């Protein structure tokens, strides 16, 4: 078990009228002054539940839940940002 880990729950919905590839998720942790402390990217294989098919596109209007575990360096993180990036 890791120390100083934040668990972030993410809920995504593809609002397009067509299926799309699952994105990369980039999580940035910041301190109380907005300074970057850590950044990590998660692939669909890392953030989708084990029971979820990992080699398909994200269907339209379907809720997808993800849990991200991110190390909080020195316990100083007070904010975060999640960016969705194109899958490679």
Backbone atoms as SQL, in Angstrom:
CREATE TABLE atoms (id INTEGER PRIMARY KEY, chain TEXT, resi INTEGER, resn TEXT, atom TEXT, x REAL, y REAL, z REAL);
INSERT INTO atoms VALUES
  (1, 'A', 1, 'UNK', 'N', 0.849, -1.191, 0.000),
  (2, 'A', 1, 'UNK', 'CA', 0.000, 0.000, 0.000),
  (3, 'A', 1, 'UNK', 'C', 0.886, 1.243, 0.000),
  (4, 'A', 2, 'UNK', 'N', 0.508, 2.227, -0.763),
  (5, 'A', 2, 'UNK', 'CA', 1.268, 3.467, -0.857),
  (6, 'A', 2, 'UNK', 'C', 0.771, 4.480, 0.157),
  (7, 'A', 3, 'UNK', 'N', 1.658, 5.373, 0.564),
  (8, 'A', 3, 'UNK', 'CA', 1.266, 6.462, 1.450),
  (9, 'A', 3, 'UNK', 'C', 0.961, 7.701, 0.627),
  (10, 'A', 4, 'UNK', 'N', 0.172, 8.602, 1.182),
  (11, 'A', 4, 'UNK', 'CA', -0.162, 9.881, 0.544),
  (12, 'A', 4, 'UNK', 'C', -0.735, 9.692, -0.856),
  (13, 'A', 5, 'UNK', 'N', -1.731, 8.855, -0.963),
  (14, 'A', 5, 'UNK', 'CA', -2.375, 8.613, -2.249),
  (15, 'A', 5, 'UNK', 'C', -3.754, 9.270, -2.247),
  (16, 'A', 6, 'UNK', 'N', -4.051, 9.970, -3.316),
  (17, 'A', 6, 'UNK', 'CA', -5.386, 10.552, -3.515),
  (18, 'A', 6, 'UNK', 'C', -6.141, 9.656, -4.487),
  (19, 'A', 7, 'UNK', 'N', -7.388, 9.379, -4.195),
  (20, 'A', 7, 'UNK', 'CA', -8.230, 8.632, -5.128),
  (21, 'A', 7, 'UNK', 'C', -9.212, 9.628, -5.728),
  (22, 'A', 8, 'UNK', 'N', -9.160, 9.749, -7.038),
  (23, 'A', 8, 'UNK', 'CA', -10.009, 10.696, -7.759),
  (24, 'A', 8, 'UNK', 'C', -11.012, 9.899, -8.582),
  (25, 'A', 9, 'UNK', 'N', -12.279, 10.200, -8.382),
  (26, 'A', 9, 'UNK', 'CA', -13.341, 9.550, -9.164),
  (27, 'A', 9, 'UNK', 'C', -13.666, 10.451, -10.355),
  (28, 'A', 10, 'UNK', 'N', -13.662, 9.857, -11.525),
  (29, 'A', 10, 'UNK', 'CA', -13.936, 10.582, -12.762),
  (30, 'A', 10, 'UNK', 'C', -15.173, 9.968, -13.414),
  (31, 'A', 11, 'UNK', 'N', -16.078, 10.821, -13.862),
  (32, 'A', 11, 'UNK', 'CA', -17.258, 10.372, -14.590),
  (33, 'A', 11, 'UNK', 'C', -17.217, 11.026, -15.962),
  (34, 'A', 12, 'UNK', 'N', -17.247, 10.210, -17.010),
  (35, 'A', 12, 'UNK', 'CA', -17.189, 10.721, -18.389),
  (36, 'A', 12, 'UNK', 'C', -18.427, 10.264, -19.153),
  (37, 'A', 13, 'UNK', 'N', -18.861, 11.114, -20.068),
  (38, 'A', 13, 'UNK', 'CA', -19.944, 10.767, -20.978),
  (39, 'A', 13, 'UNK', 'C', -19.551, 11.273, -22.355),
  (40, 'A', 14, 'UNK', 'N', -19.598, 10.417, -23.338),
  (41, 'A', 14, 'UNK', 'CA', -19.352, 10.812, -24.728),
  (42, 'A', 14, 'UNK', 'C', -20.631, 11.448, -25.257),
  (43, 'A', 15, 'UNK', 'N', -20.628, 12.761, -25.421),
  (44, 'A', 15, 'UNK', 'CA', -21.826, 13.478, -25.880),
  (45, 'A', 15, 'UNK', 'C', -21.932, 13.531, -27.408),
  (46, 'A', 16, 'UNK', 'N', -20.923, 13.007, -28.108),
  (47, 'A', 16, 'UNK', 'CA', -20.986, 12.957, -29.572),
  (48, 'A', 16, 'UNK', 'C', -22.014, 11.906, -29.991),
  (49, 'A', 17, 'UNK', 'N', -22.498, 12.000, -31.211),
  (50, 'A', 17, 'UNK', 'CA', -23.492, 11.043, -31.705),
  (51, 'A', 17, 'UNK', 'C', -22.841, 9.783, -32.262),
  (52, 'A', 18, 'UNK', 'N', -21.543, 9.634, -32.055),
  (53, 'A', 18, 'UNK', 'CA', -20.800, 8.484, -32.587),
  (54, 'A', 18, 'UNK', 'C', -19.790, 8.010, -31.540),
  (55, 'A', 19, 'UNK', 'N', -19.407, 6.743, -31.596),
  (56, 'A', 19, 'UNK', 'CA', -18.403, 6.235, -30.658),
  (57, 'A', 19, 'UNK', 'C', -17.050, 6.909, -30.894),
  (58, 'A', 20, 'UNK', 'N', -16.275, 7.042, -29.814),
  (59, 'A', 20, 'UNK', 'CA', -14.944, 7.644, -29.910),
  (60, 'A', 20, 'UNK', 'C', -13.963, 6.814, -29.082),
  (61, 'A', 21, 'UNK', 'N', -12.688, 6.858, -29.451),
  (62, 'A', 21, 'UNK', 'CA', -11.702, 6.146, -28.634),
  (63, 'A', 21, 'UNK', 'C', -11.642, 6.742, -27.227),
  (64, 'A', 22, 'UNK', 'N', -11.402, 5.879, -26.248),
  (65, 'A', 22, 'UNK', 'CA', -11.193, 6.366, -24.883),
  (66, 'A', 22, 'UNK', 'C', -9.956, 7.252, -24.867),
  (67, 'A', 23, 'UNK', 'N', -9.999, 8.368, -24.140),
  (68, 'A', 23, 'UNK', 'CA', -8.849, 9.286, -24.117),
  (69, 'A', 23, 'UNK', 'C', -7.794, 8.867, -23.093),
  (70, 'A', 24, 'UNK', 'N', -6.615, 9.447, -23.226),
  (71, 'A', 24, 'UNK', 'CA', -5.647, 9.440, -22.141),
  (72, 'A', 24, 'UNK', 'C', -6.156, 10.440, -21.124),
  (73, 'A', 25, 'UNK', 'N', -5.927, 10.187, -19.836),
  (74, 'A', 25, 'UNK', 'CA', -6.268, 11.163, -18.801),
  (75, 'A', 25, 'UNK', 'C', -4.971, 11.640, -18.179),
  (76, 'A', 26, 'UNK', 'N', -4.772, 12.945, -18.221),
  (77, 'A', 26, 'UNK', 'CA', -3.587, 13.532, -17.589),
  (78, 'A', 26, 'UNK', 'C', -4.028, 14.262, -16.329),
  (79, 'A', 27, 'UNK', 'N', -3.487, 13.845, -15.191),
  (80, 'A', 27, 'UNK', 'CA', -3.827, 14.443, -13.901),
  (81, 'A', 27, 'UNK', 'C', -2.643, 15.278, -13.430),
  (82, 'A', 28, 'UNK', 'N', -2.909, 16.542, -13.115),
  (83, 'A', 28, 'UNK', 'CA', -1.891, 17.439, -12.564),
  (84, 'A', 28, 'UNK', 'C', -2.315, 17.829, -11.157),
  (85, 'A', 29, 'UNK', 'N', -1.404, 17.678, -10.200),
  (86, 'A', 29, 'UNK', 'CA', -1.655, 18.096, -8.824),
  (87, 'A', 29, 'UNK', 'C', -0.951, 19.419, -8.574),
  (88, 'A', 30, 'UNK', 'N', -1.631, 20.328, -7.874),
  (89, 'A', 30, 'UNK', 'CA', -1.053, 21.639, -7.581),
  (90, 'A', 30, 'UNK', 'C', -1.122, 21.913, -6.083),
  (91, 'A', 31, 'UNK', 'N', -0.250, 22.827, -5.639),
  (92, 'A', 31, 'UNK', 'CA', -0.288, 23.228, -4.232),
  (93, 'A', 31, 'UNK', 'C', -1.224, 24.417, -4.074),
  (94, 'A', 32, 'UNK', 'N', -1.290, 24.986, -2.878),
  (95, 'A', 32, 'UNK', 'CA', -2.217, 26.087, -2.608),
  (96, 'A', 32, 'UNK', 'C', -1.872, 27.361, -3.375),
  (97, 'A', 33, 'UNK', 'N', -0.651, 27.439, -3.936),
  (98, 'A', 33, 'UNK', 'CA', -0.255, 28.592, -4.752),
  (99, 'A', 33, 'UNK', 'C', -0.412, 28.330, -6.246),
  (100, 'A', 34, 'UNK', 'N', -0.963, 27.168, -6.589),
  (101, 'A', 34, 'UNK', 'CA', -1.163, 26.835, -7.990),
  (102, 'A', 34, 'UNK', 'C', 0.076, 26.271, -8.678),
  (103, 'A', 35, 'UNK', 'N', 1.121, 25.975, -7.909),
  (104, 'A', 35, 'UNK', 'CA', 2.346, 25.432, -8.486),
  (105, 'A', 35, 'UNK', 'C', 2.203, 23.927, -8.699),
  (106, 'A', 36, 'UNK', 'N', 2.683, 23.465, -9.840),
  (107, 'A', 36, 'UNK', 'CA', 2.604, 22.056, -10.192),
  (108, 'A', 36, 'UNK', 'C', 3.475, 21.220, -9.264),
  (109, 'A', 37, 'UNK', 'N', 2.888, 20.175, -8.683),
  (110, 'A', 37, 'UNK', 'CA', 3.623, 19.258, -7.815),
  (111, 'A', 37, 'UNK', 'C', 3.909, 17.932, -8.512),
  (112, 'A', 38, 'UNK', 'N', 2.945, 17.462, -9.296),
  (113, 'A', 38, 'UNK', 'CA', 3.088, 16.170, -9.960),
  (114, 'A', 38, 'UNK', 'C', 2.144, 16.113, -11.144),
  (115, 'A', 39, 'UNK', 'N', 2.515, 15.275, -12.114),
  (116, 'A', 39, 'UNK', 'CA', 1.666, 15.081, -13.300),
  (117, 'A', 39, 'UNK', 'C', 1.811, 13.624, -13.712),
  (118, 'A', 40, 'UNK', 'N', 0.694, 13.032, -14.061),
  (119, 'A', 40, 'UNK', 'CA', 0.722, 11.637, -14.505),
  (120, 'A', 40, 'UNK', 'C', -0.352, 11.414, -15.549),
  (121, 'A', 41, 'UNK', 'N', -0.034, 10.561, -16.527),
  (122, 'A', 41, 'UNK', 'CA', -1.012, 10.176, -17.536),
  (123, 'A', 41, 'UNK', 'C', -1.489, 8.752, -17.269),
  (124, 'A', 42, 'UNK', 'N', -2.791, 8.537, -17.497),
  (125, 'A', 42, 'UNK', 'CA', -3.406, 7.224, -17.344),
  (126, 'A', 42, 'UNK', 'C', -3.965, 6.789, -18.692),
  (127, 'A', 43, 'UNK', 'N', -3.669, 5.575, -19.093),
  (128, 'A', 43, 'UNK', 'CA', -4.232, 5.007, -20.314),
  (129, 'A', 43, 'UNK', 'C', -5.585, 4.388, -19.984),
  (130, 'A', 44, 'UNK', 'N', -6.414, 4.135, -21.003),
  (131, 'A', 44, 'UNK', 'CA', -7.698, 3.473, -20.731),
  (132, 'A', 44, 'UNK', 'C', -7.525, 2.147, -19.988),
  (133, 'A', 45, 'UNK', 'N', -6.495, 1.397, -20.297),
  (134, 'A', 45, 'UNK', 'CA', -6.260, 0.123, -19.600),
  (135, 'A', 45, 'UNK', 'C', -6.006, 0.337, -18.110),
  (136, 'A', 46, 'UNK', 'N', -5.477, 1.495, -17.751),
  (137, 'A', 46, 'UNK', 'CA', -5.194, 1.776, -16.346),
  (138, 'A', 46, 'UNK', 'C', -6.423, 2.295, -15.603),
  (139, 'A', 47, 'UNK', 'N', -7.293, 3.046, -16.282),
  (140, 'A', 47, 'UNK', 'CA', -8.403, 3.656, -15.540),
  (141, 'A', 47, 'UNK', 'C', -9.750, 2.964, -15.678),
  (142, 'A', 48, 'UNK', 'N', -9.904, 2.066, -16.634),
  (143, 'A', 48, 'UNK', 'CA', -11.175, 1.366, -16.763),
  (144, 'A', 48, 'UNK', 'C', -11.220, 0.191, -15.790),
  (145, 'A', 49, 'UNK', 'N', -12.395, -0.102, -15.281),
  (146, 'A', 49, 'UNK', 'CA', -12.565, -1.223, -14.363),
  (147, 'A', 49, 'UNK', 'C', -12.209, -2.523, -15.068),
  (148, 'A', 50, 'UNK', 'N', -11.758, -3.491, -14.298),
  (149, 'A', 50, 'UNK', 'CA', -11.340, -4.759, -14.886),
  (150, 'A', 50, 'UNK', 'C', -12.461, -5.449, -15.642),
  (151, 'A', 51, 'UNK', 'N', -13.704, -5.250, -15.231),
  (152, 'A', 51, 'UNK', 'CA', -14.832, -5.890, -15.898),
  (153, 'A', 51, 'UNK', 'C', -15.244, -5.180, -17.185),
  (154, 'A', 52, 'UNK', 'N', -14.668, -4.001, -17.433),
  (155, 'A', 52, 'UNK', 'CA', -15.033, -3.202, -18.599),
  (156, 'A', 52, 'UNK', 'C', -14.181, -3.608, -19.795),
  (157, 'A', 53, 'UNK', 'N', -14.788, -3.758, -20.999),
  (158, 'A', 53, 'UNK', 'CA', -13.966, -4.070, -22.174),
  (159, 'A', 53, 'UNK', 'C', -12.988, -2.935, -22.462),
  (160, 'A', 54, 'UNK', 'N', -11.731, -3.259, -22.684),
  (161, 'A', 54, 'UNK', 'CA', -10.705, -2.235, -22.817),
  (162, 'A', 54, 'UNK', 'C', -10.281, -1.984, -24.264),
  (163, 'A', 55, 'UNK', 'N', -10.826, -2.718, -25.193),
  (164, 'A', 55, 'UNK', 'CA', -10.389, -2.552, -26.569),
  (165, 'A', 55, 'UNK', 'C', -11.501, -2.022, -27.470),
  (166, 'A', 56, 'UNK', 'N', -12.485, -1.350, -26.880),
  (167, 'A', 56, 'UNK', 'CA', -13.598, -0.804, -27.649),
  (168, 'A', 56, 'UNK', 'C', -13.631, 0.708, -27.488),
  (169, 'A', 57, 'UNK', 'N', -14.400, 1.328, -28.332),
  (170, 'A', 57, 'UNK', 'CA', -14.581, 2.774, -28.238),
  (171, 'A', 57, 'UNK', 'C', -15.602, 3.108, -27.162),
  (172, 'A', 58, 'UNK', 'N', -15.584, 4.364, -26.767),
  (173, 'A', 58, 'UNK', 'CA', -16.530, 4.893, -25.803),
  (174, 'A', 58, 'UNK', 'C', -17.848, 5.157, -26.536),
  (175, 'A', 59, 'UNK', 'N', -18.894, 4.451, -26.136),
  (176, 'A', 59, 'UNK', 'CA', -20.195, 4.587, -26.796),
  (177, 'A', 59, 'UNK', 'C', -20.816, 5.953, -26.490),
  (178, 'A', 60, 'UNK', 'N', -21.741, 6.360, -27.316),
  (179, 'A', 60, 'UNK', 'CA', -22.454, 7.621, -27.114),
  (180, 'A', 60, 'UNK', 'C', -23.395, 7.521, -25.922),
  (181, 'A', 61, 'UNK', 'N', -23.474, 8.611, -25.150),
  (182, 'A', 61, 'UNK', 'CA', -24.431, 8.755, -24.047),
  (183, 'A', 61, 'UNK', 'C', -24.396, 7.616, -23.029),
  (184, 'A', 62, 'UNK', 'N', -23.228, 7.067, -22.791),
  (185, 'A', 62, 'UNK', 'CA', -23.057, 6.039, -21.769),
  (186, 'A', 62, 'UNK', 'C', -22.117, 6.596, -20.703),
  (187, 'A', 63, 'UNK', 'N', -22.508, 6.474, -19.433),
  (188, 'A', 63, 'UNK', 'CA', -21.676, 6.962, -18.335),
  (189, 'A', 63, 'UNK', 'C', -20.540, 5.967, -18.098),
  (190, 'A', 64, 'UNK', 'N', -19.324, 6.498, -18.044),
  (191, 'A', 64, 'UNK', 'CA', -18.138, 5.688, -17.757),
  (192, 'A', 64, 'UNK', 'C', -17.508, 6.225, -16.480),
  (193, 'A', 65, 'UNK', 'N', -17.334, 5.357, -15.501),
  (194, 'A', 65, 'UNK', 'CA', -16.711, 5.731, -14.237),
  (195, 'A', 65, 'UNK', 'C', -15.266, 5.249, -14.225),
  (196, 'A', 66, 'UNK', 'N', -14.399, 6.056, -13.657),
  (197, 'A', 66, 'UNK', 'CA', -12.992, 5.679, -13.520),
  (198, 'A', 66, 'UNK', 'C', -12.503, 6.116, -12.155),
  (199, 'A', 67, 'UNK', 'N', -11.587, 5.327, -11.592),
  (200, 'A', 67, 'UNK', 'CA', -10.929, 5.683, -10.349),
  (201, 'A', 67, 'UNK', 'C', -9.446, 5.832, -10.624),
  (202, 'A', 68, 'UNK', 'N', -8.884, 6.965, -10.226),
  (203, 'A', 68, 'UNK', 'CA', -7.469, 7.239, -10.432),
  (204, 'A', 68, 'UNK', 'C', -6.796, 7.373, -9.076),
  (205, 'A', 69, 'UNK', 'N', -5.749, 6.614, -8.863),
  (206, 'A', 69, 'UNK', 'CA', -4.951, 6.738, -7.647),
  (207, 'A', 69, 'UNK', 'C', -3.695, 7.515, -7.997),
  (208, 'A', 70, 'UNK', 'N', -3.509, 8.657, -7.339),
  (209, 'A', 70, 'UNK', 'CA', -2.394, 9.557, -7.630),
  (210, 'A', 70, 'UNK', 'C', -1.626, 9.811, -6.344),
  (211, 'A', 71, 'UNK', 'N', -0.308, 9.658, -6.404),
  (212, 'A', 71, 'UNK', 'CA', 0.528, 9.944, -5.242),
  (213, 'A', 71, 'UNK', 'C', 0.538, 11.438, -4.981),
  (214, 'A', 72, 'UNK', 'N', 0.357, 11.817, -3.726),
  (215, 'A', 72, 'UNK', 'CA', 0.343, 13.217, -3.305),
  (216, 'A', 72, 'UNK', 'C', 1.691, 13.524, -2.631),
  (217, 'A', 73, 'UNK', 'N', 2.639, 14.085, -3.389),
  (218, 'A', 73, 'UNK', 'CA', 3.977, 14.313, -2.830),
  (219, 'A', 73, 'UNK', 'C', 3.930, 15.182, -1.575),
  (220, 'A', 74, 'UNK', 'N', 4.489, 14.678, -0.513),
  (221, 'A', 74, 'UNK', 'CA', 4.571, 15.405, 0.756),
  (222, 'A', 74, 'UNK', 'C', 3.203, 15.806, 1.308),
  (223, 'A', 75, 'UNK', 'N', 2.111, 15.287, 0.761),
  (224, 'A', 75, 'UNK', 'CA', 0.780, 15.631, 1.243),
  (225, 'A', 75, 'UNK', 'C', 0.408, 17.086, 1.009),
  (226, 'A', 76, 'UNK', 'N', 1.077, 17.756, 0.059),
  (227, 'A', 76, 'UNK', 'CA', 0.865, 19.197, -0.143),
  (228, 'A', 76, 'UNK', 'C', -0.168, 19.538, -1.202),
  (229, 'A', 77, 'UNK', 'N', -0.644, 18.561, -1.950),
  (230, 'A', 77, 'UNK', 'CA', -1.585, 18.871, -3.027),
  (231, 'A', 77, 'UNK', 'C', -2.901, 19.387, -2.459),
  (232, 'A', 78, 'UNK', 'N', -3.368, 20.487, -3.028),
  (233, 'A', 78, 'UNK', 'CA', -4.657, 21.035, -2.605),
  (234, 'A', 78, 'UNK', 'C', -5.590, 21.249, -3.794),
  (235, 'A', 79, 'UNK', 'N', -5.095, 20.970, -4.984),
  (236, 'A', 79, 'UNK', 'CA', -5.919, 21.110, -6.177),
  (237, 'A', 79, 'UNK', 'C', -5.459, 20.140, -7.243),
  (238, 'A', 80, 'UNK', 'N', -6.322, 19.919, -8.223),
  (239, 'A', 80, 'UNK', 'CA', -5.940, 19.056, -9.342),
  (240, 'A', 80, 'UNK', 'C', -6.668, 19.492, -10.600),
  (241, 'A', 81, 'UNK', 'N', -6.138, 19.043, -11.721),
  (242, 'A', 81, 'UNK', 'CA', -6.746, 19.284, -13.026),
  (243, 'A', 81, 'UNK', 'C', -6.654, 17.983, -13.794),
  (244, 'A', 82, 'UNK', 'N', -7.716, 17.655, -14.523),
  (245, 'A', 82, 'UNK', 'CA', -7.706, 16.469, -15.391),
  (246, 'A', 82, 'UNK', 'C', -7.911, 16.956, -16.813),
  (247, 'A', 83, 'UNK', 'N', -6.968, 16.599, -17.659),
  (248, 'A', 83, 'UNK', 'CA', -7.096, 16.896, -19.097),
  (249, 'A', 83, 'UNK', 'C', -7.297, 15.604, -19.842),
  (250, 'A', 84, 'UNK', 'N', -8.238, 15.604, -20.796),
  (251, 'A', 84, 'UNK', 'CA', -8.452, 14.455, -21.658),
  (252, 'A', 84, 'UNK', 'C', -7.673, 14.686, -22.931),
  (253, 'A', 85, 'UNK', 'N', -6.816, 13.739, -23.265),
  (254, 'A', 85, 'UNK', 'CA', -5.928, 13.860, -24.419),
  (255, 'A', 85, 'UNK', 'C', -6.246, 12.746, -25.417),
  (256, 'A', 86, 'UNK', 'N', -5.945, 12.981, -26.703),
  (257, 'A', 86, 'UNK', 'CA', -6.191, 11.930, -27.693),
  (258, 'A', 86, 'UNK', 'C', -5.395, 10.665, -27.348),
  (259, 'A', 87, 'UNK', 'N', -6.027, 9.539, -27.544),
  (260, 'A', 87, 'UNK', 'CA', -5.338, 8.264, -27.311),
  (261, 'A', 87, 'UNK', 'C', -4.287, 8.072, -28.398),
  (262, 'A', 88, 'UNK', 'N', -3.174, 7.438, -28.043),
  (263, 'A', 88, 'UNK', 'CA', -2.118, 7.230, -29.048),
  (264, 'A', 88, 'UNK', 'C', -2.511, 6.228, -30.094);
